[in-house]
Amino acid sequence: MKKTKKLIRFDWAMKKILRHKANFDILEGFLSVLLSENIHIKQILDSESNKETENDKHNRVDILVENSKNELVIVEVQNSKEYDYFHRILFGTSKVITEHIQEGKPYSNVKKVISITIAYFDLGQGKDYVYHGTTNFKGIHKGDVLDLADRQKELYQKDKPSNIFPEYWLIKVDKFNDRVTDKLDEWIYFLKNGEVRENFTAKGLPQAKERLDQMKMDESERKSYQRYLKHLRDIASEQHTKMADYEKELSEARIQGKLEGKLEGKLEGKLEERLAIAKSMKLKGFTTDVIAELTNFPKEEIDKL
């Protein structure tokens, strides 16, 4: 079997390569496959997230695209390692909306935002590896879904409220089991493994295979890329060490409490110790679910800390 060449990570490519117009077709291919429509990128928008720094812990590319209905859509492609990422997504979409409407213009000029997260960490809790979120309004008594009035449809060329509100796509790369069944799976396989198989034909992947080849990097690019990979490994190692240390401390505290046979020696039974650990974990960025699991402290109380 022919050996598959190793390609540049997609998040790095978004920062360094895909922002150039000559390479728009790669990103257009990914968006077209994900959104199931022919996407054309008009321009890449400037934003603070597009600043190129060696210490970025997350990456985001803002682009203004024109879809098959000739609508302008702002898309956020994001990659991050943050526990409060859902909050960041909400903040990001809200910021994009407010930044792209001129003062004094009517609300009807608000552009729709599609937020796409490519997550290389365990985002939320679920069994799937691709999640899609839209906004709909459902009646609590009749169970009907609220639609736009005919006049609204005519004025704004929208079929339903969800075409106005932000739309969210979450791709949990590490949850993908490498079983390719469709074109989107081909893209996710590339996102996870940095490889494009010989039989992959999804839009944009042939171009990615050709232009994102690591072997085509010059020496300066290769060194910069290696520093970026090291930075990602350092972040992952730091997070792993923090979790391992807390698990060890909790385990030792439980064992010590049982051996001494004293209620105050047990982590679960000693409110002050549990509270201190919960506060410390929260300050270090652990999620409420993780803190609750490791300290047996109620989630409601953790949220109040």
CORVENZI-V37977 format. One record per residue. N is the residue number from 1. RES is the residue in one letter. SS is DSSP state (hx for helix, st for strand, lp for the rest). PSI is psi in degrees with one decimal (999 if undefined). OMEGA is omega in whole degrees, -180 to 180 (NA if undefined). Layout:
BEGIN
n=[N,N]
res=[RES,RES]
ss=[SS,SS]
psi=[PSI,PSI]
omega=[OMEGA,OMEGA]
END
This chain:
BEGIN
n=[1,2,3,4,5,6,7,8,9,10,11,12,13,14,15,16,17,18,19,20,21,22,23,24,25,26,27,28,29,30,31,32,33,34,35,36,37,38,39,40,41,42,43,44,45,46,47,48,49,50,51,52,53,54,55,56,57,58,59,60,61,62,63,64,65,66,67,68,69,70,71,72,73,74,75,76,77,78,79,80,81,82,83,84,85,86,87,88,89,90,91,92,93,94,95,96,97,98,99,100,101,102,103,104,105,106,107,108,109,110,111,112,113,114,115,116,117,118,119,120,121,122,123,124,125,126,127,128,129,130,131,132,133,134,135,136,137,138,139,140,141,142,143,144,145,146,147,148,149,150,151,152,153,154,155,156,157,158,159,160,161,162,163,164,165,166,167,168,169,170,171,172,173,174,175,176,177,178,179,180,181,182,183,184,185,186,187,188,189,190,191,192,193,194,195,196,197,198,199,200,201,202,203,204,205,206,207,208,209,210,211,212,213,214,215,216,217,218,219,220,221,222,223,224,225,226,227,228,229,230,231,232,233,234,235,236,237,238,239,240,241,242,243,244,245,246,247,248,249,250,251,252,253,254,255,256,257,258,259,260,261,262,263,264,265,266,267,268,269,270,271,272,273,274,275,276,277,278,279,280,281,282,283,284,285,286,287,288,289,290,291,292,293,294,295,296,297,298,299,300,301,302,303,304,305]
res=[M,K,K,T,K,K,L,I,R,F,D,W,A,M,K,K,I,L,R,H,K,A,N,F,D,I,L,E,G,F,L,S,V,L,L,S,E,N,I,H,I,K,Q,I,L,D,S,E,S,N,K,E,T,E,N,D,K,H,N,R,V,D,I,L,V,E,N,S,K,N,E,L,V,I,V,E,V,Q,N,S,K,E,Y,D,Y,F,H,R,I,L,F,G,T,S,K,V,I,T,E,H,I,Q,E,G,K,P,Y,S,N,V,K,K,V,I,S,I,T,I,A,Y,F,D,L,G,Q,G,K,D,Y,V,Y,H,G,T,T,N,F,K,G,I,H,K,G,D,V,L,D,L,A,D,R,Q,K,E,L,Y,Q,K,D,K,P,S,N,I,F,P,E,Y,W,L,I,K,V,D,K,F,N,D,R,V,T,D,K,L,D,E,W,I,Y,F,L,K,N,G,E,V,R,E,N,F,T,A,K,G,L,P,Q,A,K,E,R,L,D,Q,M,K,M,D,E,S,E,R,K,S,Y,Q,R,Y,L,K,H,L,R,D,I,A,S,E,Q,H,T,K,M,A,D,Y,E,K,E,L,S,E,A,R,I,Q,G,K,L,E,G,K,L,E,G,K,L,E,G,K,L,E,E,R,L,A,I,A,K,S,M,K,L,K,G,F,T,T,D,V,I,A,E,L,T,N,F,P,K,E,E,I,D,K,L]
ss=[lp,lp,lp,lp,lp,lp,st,lp,lp,hx,hx,hx,hx,hx,hx,hx,lp,lp,lp,lp,hx,hx,hx,hx,hx,hx,hx,hx,hx,hx,hx,hx,hx,hx,hx,lp,lp,lp,lp,st,st,st,st,st,lp,lp,lp,hx,hx,hx,lp,lp,lp,lp,lp,lp,lp,st,st,st,st,st,st,st,st,st,lp,lp,lp,lp,lp,st,st,st,st,st,st,st,st,st,lp,lp,lp,lp,hx,hx,hx,hx,hx,hx,hx,hx,hx,hx,hx,hx,hx,hx,hx,lp,lp,lp,lp,lp,lp,lp,hx,hx,hx,lp,lp,lp,st,st,st,st,st,st,st,lp,lp,lp,lp,lp,lp,lp,lp,lp,lp,st,st,st,st,lp,lp,lp,lp,st,lp,lp,lp,lp,lp,lp,st,lp,lp,lp,lp,hx,hx,hx,hx,hx,hx,hx,lp,lp,lp,lp,hx,hx,hx,lp,lp,lp,st,st,st,st,st,st,hx,hx,hx,lp,lp,lp,lp,lp,lp,lp,hx,hx,hx,hx,hx,hx,hx,hx,hx,hx,hx,lp,lp,lp,lp,lp,lp,lp,lp,lp,lp,lp,hx,hx,hx,hx,hx,hx,hx,lp,st,hx,hx,hx,lp,lp,hx,hx,hx,hx,hx,hx,hx,hx,hx,hx,hx,hx,hx,hx,hx,hx,hx,hx,hx,hx,hx,hx,hx,hx,hx,hx,hx,hx,hx,hx,hx,hx,hx,hx,hx,hx,hx,hx,hx,hx,hx,hx,lp,lp,hx,hx,hx,lp,lp,lp,lp,lp,hx,hx,hx,hx,hx,hx,hx,hx,hx,hx,hx,hx,hx,lp,lp,lp,lp,hx,hx,hx,hx,hx,hx,hx,hx,lp,lp,lp,hx,hx,hx,hx,hx,hx,lp]
psi=[132.9,133.9,132.4,131.4,147.5,132.8,162.9,142.6,142.9,-36.1,-38.1,-41.5,-36.2,-35.1,-34.9,-29.3,-48.0,-9.3,-10.0,136.7,-33.5,-18.8,11.7,-31.3,-26.5,-49.8,-36.5,-38.3,-46.9,-48.1,-37.5,-41.8,-44.2,-45.6,-2.7,40.0,158.7,109.6,132.5,123.0,123.1,-39.5,161.9,125.2,144.6,138.9,163.8,-30.6,-17.0,-3.0,134.9,106.8,152.0,-21.5,15.1,130.2,-7.9,157.5,139.4,136.5,122.6,127.7,148.3,117.4,157.6,121.3,-174.0,-15.8,11.1,25.7,148.5,127.6,130.5,125.8,135.3,118.4,117.9,149.2,125.3,164.3,76.4,138.9,-28.8,37.1,-33.1,-40.2,-38.2,-38.8,-46.4,-45.7,-42.9,-45.7,-41.1,-41.1,-41.7,-41.2,-49.0,-28.8,-19.1,32.6,129.5,148.4,138.1,-6.0,151.3,158.8,-21.9,-14.6,-4.4,130.0,145.8,141.7,128.3,117.5,119.5,119.3,123.0,104.0,122.9,28.6,168.6,94.0,113.7,-162.7,114.9,165.3,-24.1,172.3,-4.6,124.9,143.5,126.4,131.1,169.3,121.4,158.0,117.1,132.8,136.3,-15.1,-45.8,-20.3,7.5,158.0,125.4,130.2,167.5,147.0,156.9,-39.4,-37.9,-42.2,-40.0,-42.7,-44.1,-1.6,41.8,142.3,-32.2,162.9,-33.9,-18.9,-6.1,-42.6,159.1,150.0,140.1,135.2,127.6,119.9,111.2,89.2,-44.1,-15.9,-14.7,131.1,12.7,8.3,110.1,119.8,-13.2,-178.0,-36.6,-38.8,-34.9,-43.1,-42.3,-34.4,-43.5,-43.5,-35.5,-43.3,-10.7,28.0,150.3,113.9,158.8,-32.0,4.8,133.0,8.0,144.2,129.6,-23.6,-39.7,-39.7,-39.3,-42.3,-35.8,-43.7,-17.0,21.1,123.5,-31.7,-15.3,1.1,144.2,176.1,-41.6,-44.0,-40.6,-42.2,-41.8,-41.2,-41.4,-36.9,-38.2,-44.1,-40.6,-40.6,-42.8,-39.6,-38.4,-42.3,-46.9,-41.0,-41.2,-43.8,-41.3,-42.7,-43.2,-46.2,-43.2,-41.4,-43.9,-41.4,-39.7,-45.7,-42.0,-41.3,-44.7,-37.8,-39.7,-44.7,-45.4,-41.4,-39.4,-40.9,-40.6,-22.4,21.8,133.2,-39.0,-14.3,-9.7,131.9,-40.2,-27.7,-6.2,102.6,-43.7,-42.1,-43.9,-40.0,-42.0,-42.9,-42.6,-43.1,-43.3,-43.6,-38.8,-40.0,-29.3,2.3,7.4,147.4,162.5,-41.1,-43.2,-44.0,-43.8,-39.9,-39.7,-21.1,-9.0,26.9,139.3,137.4,-36.7,-38.4,-34.8,-40.7,-23.3,-13.0,999]
omega=[-178,-179,180,-178,-179,-178,178,176,-176,-179,176,180,179,-178,-168,-169,-171,179,178,-174,-179,-178,179,-175,177,180,177,179,179,-178,-180,179,-178,-174,177,174,-176,-176,175,-179,178,179,173,-176,174,176,179,-178,-180,178,-175,177,-178,-173,179,174,176,-179,178,175,176,178,175,-175,174,-177,-175,178,-178,175,174,-177,175,-178,175,174,-170,174,-176,174,-177,180,-180,-173,178,178,180,177,180,179,-178,180,179,-179,180,180,-176,-179,-174,169,-177,179,178,179,-180,-179,180,178,178,-180,176,179,171,-179,-179,179,171,-171,175,177,-176,-178,180,-178,-179,-175,-176,178,173,180,-178,-179,176,-180,175,-180,-177,-179,-178,180,-177,179,-179,178,-178,-179,174,175,-179,-179,177,178,-179,-177,-169,179,176,-178,-175,-178,-178,177,178,-176,178,180,-173,173,178,178,-180,-171,-175,178,-179,-174,177,175,-175,-179,180,-176,178,177,177,179,-179,175,177,180,-178,-170,-178,-178,174,-179,-177,-176,180,-178,-178,-178,178,-177,176,178,178,-180,-178,-170,-178,179,180,-176,-179,177,171,-173,-179,179,-179,179,179,179,179,176,179,179,177,179,178,178,179,179,-180,180,179,179,179,-180,179,-179,-180,179,180,178,179,180,-180,179,179,180,179,-180,-180,-180,180,-179,-179,179,-178,-178,-178,179,-178,-178,-178,-175,-177,-172,-176,180,180,-180,180,179,179,179,-179,180,180,179,-178,172,178,-180,178,-179,-179,180,-179,-179,-174,-178,-176,179,-179,-179,-179,-180,179,-180,-179,-176,NA]
END
